[in-house]
């Protein structure tokens, strides 16, 4: 079988202490059989480096305090440059309604606001992950 | 310092408890009979509802078992000395003999966004709306932005989009002038809500005050020294031990030079926001506080010199009674720990509490419901007898508060304070069988967890343990919400598609550009020779601090700030020598 476990990189800027949600998500994705790497990053380039080194299928960025647009721009541009457009990018946290469309235009596939259930994110990842990998129940 | 007869007598009394029981044996026998009779009636009702009384069980939010009703015998084992009077050791019933009768709690909203001028406008506005501190003095609870928290400047590449977000864009002595010019520094209190940039923030304020001719001895306010937060949040400039030593260094300096300054803030609120339950919040707050206090003693400070300047910021969340009892238990535990640490003046055993009503339990869905939640939180904190409050705004889950939401949060406090009449009597819940029994339960559970931290080699040596406990609690909470075992109105019950029309605050993007221009102009126009000399000295002093020298760090950083060093530059020196990531 050439299928492997879905690998997810979750990140939050080191400046943002509101990491309860993303840490919870890390636990839940693991419970659903995915491999999760969580990192606090300073600059989006760190996310791109880690994503390449760890060969992840999904990048999830948590943002509770603005600054999500520049990060989304850097990450999606970097993925394109690296020929890694098949990596699924999602954002969560406090993302104002007005920013959702611009983020989707950049290539962010999913945006999950406050109160989103872990199940909905798990389902989103399974449905949208592009590379032929599995997550074990 | 005077030796307190109160504390010694209370301890002695506690040791010989049973000599003066609260209730007579005959009385207790009667109440036990009464409980049996009541219980059979309760069980009969349960059965009518199809509930098996044998398996019926309710728990507090932190998982402590509850009875459906409480009786005198539930608190019969508690010596009256553990309860005592308001203002008497161990302060279960409050810190002072007079609670709110002559001075209600202080209304202290957290303020900070955008440029210092924008924050100043909000400060002046809220003051005009009745925001007031202790003894009628001006009080400003000011939060710095995320860029500053991380110890960088606004023109750092990773600062993009974050300048003036979640706090004010203040990075220099010059920015302090923009914030405070025209205010009488000697007649006001400023809480500088800062994380790792704590040292730089104090340096800027002291350098600014000196230029204004205000002696440091006259400054009132607060430094947070929140380094221990790296146990449960992701912000990690300094490893635990270096953080603790930086805190002790600042506490030592302020103790000697700034008698009105509050030197350390024990941030239970942050723990609760990260997911801690009430028991964990108490246990870990005390564990962090005791750990840092020991470090201060190791630096040569006497407990009675510095403990009185420690303060607490505690959350008030949903479980109404548990959150009240949590505060009563915390006061008792901390008083005894301070006594153990060697404090003898009871005033130095106080848990002075600034309540921050929980933000984590507020919802983005049906946001106006949050006003109801915060009213309950605030009311509970008042019943618990706290010293000051910040009430979260109803748009907490959406953005930085608008002027309207900030005003409403202030009004919540004012309505309770002025209209409910609860300020007339101290510790109004004192003596309630339920409240006293639950206070005892929390105390017992928290001490057990505290002991576990101590066994693992003190707080700063077991961040992993603290994080694991808090994270497990956060997961449990969310799982219960998802499984609808825990109801959140508007989220998993009474859900509505109707969108409440809300104004959502947005920081002016121009502010970021201005902040960047300012810091660049500051660097270009400052006296370079002076700056270079001050930075070289800051470097040398930090090296000596790392080698164990005490007392030099704050003055060196003040000189750097005076020479127009920025927060990012000052913090760069500290990170270079003491940080655990590569300098950035």
Boltz contact constraints between the chains, C-beta under 6 A:
constraints:
  - contact:
      token1: [A, 15]
      token2: [B, 146]
      max_distance: 6.0
  - contact:
      token1: [A, 15]
      token2: [B, 150]
      max_distance: 6.0
  - contact:
      token1: [A, 17]
      token2: [B, 233]
      max_distance: 6.0
  - contact:
      token1: [A, 17]
      token2: [B, 235]
      max_distance: 6.0
  - contact:
      token1: [A, 19]
      token2: [B, 234]
      max_distance: 6.0
  - contact:
      token1: [A, 20]
      token2: [B, 274]
      max_distance: 6.0
  - contact:
      token1: [A, 20]
      token2: [B, 275]
      max_distance: 6.0
  - contact:
      token1: [A, 20]
      token2: [B, 474]
      max_distance: 6.0
  - contact:
      token1: [A, 23]
      token2: [B, 471]
      max_distance: 6.0
  - contact:
      token1: [A, 24]
      token2: [B, 474]
      max_distance: 6.0
  - contact:
      token1: [A, 24]
      token2: [B, 475]
      max_distance: 6.0
  - contact:
      token1: [A, 24]
      token2: [B, 478]
      max_distance: 6.0
  - contact:
      token1: [A, 27]
      token2: [B, 475]
      max_distance: 6.0
  - contact:
      token1: [A, 40]
      token2: [B, 234]
      max_distance: 6.0
  - contact:
      token1: [A, 42]
      token2: [B, 158]
      max_distance: 6.0
  - contact:
      token1: [A, 42]
      token2: [B, 584]
      max_distance: 6.0
  - contact:
      token1: [A, 43]
      token2: [B, 158]
      max_distance: 6.0
  - contact:
      token1: [A, 65]
      token2: [B, 146]
      max_distance: 6.0
  - contact:
      token1: [A, 65]
      token2: [B, 165]
      max_distance: 6.0
  - contact:
      token1: [A, 65]
      token2: [B, 166]
      max_distance: 6.0
  - contact:
      token1: [A, 66]
      token2: [B, 161]
      max_distance: 6.0
  - contact:
      token1: [A, 66]
      token2: [B, 165]
      max_distance: 6.0
  - contact:
      token1: [A, 67]
      token2: [B, 161]
      max_distance: 6.0
  - contact:
      token1: [A, 67]
      token2: [B, 162]
      max_distance: 6.0
  - contact:
      token1: [A, 70]
      token2: [B, 160]
      max_distance: 6.0
  - contact:
      token1: [A, 70]
      token2: [B, 161]
      max_distance: 6.0
  - contact:
      token1: [A, 114]
      token2: [B, 364]
      max_distance: 6.0
  - contact:
      token1: [A, 114]
      token2: [B, 397]
      max_distance: 6.0
  - contact:
      token1: [A, 115]
      token2: [B, 364]
      max_distance: 6.0
  - contact:
      token1: [A, 115]
      token2: [B, 365]
      max_distance: 6.0
  - contact:
      token1: [A, 115]
      token2: [B, 491]
      max_distance: 6.0
  - contact:
      token1: [A, 117]
      token2: [B, 482]
      max_distance: 6.0
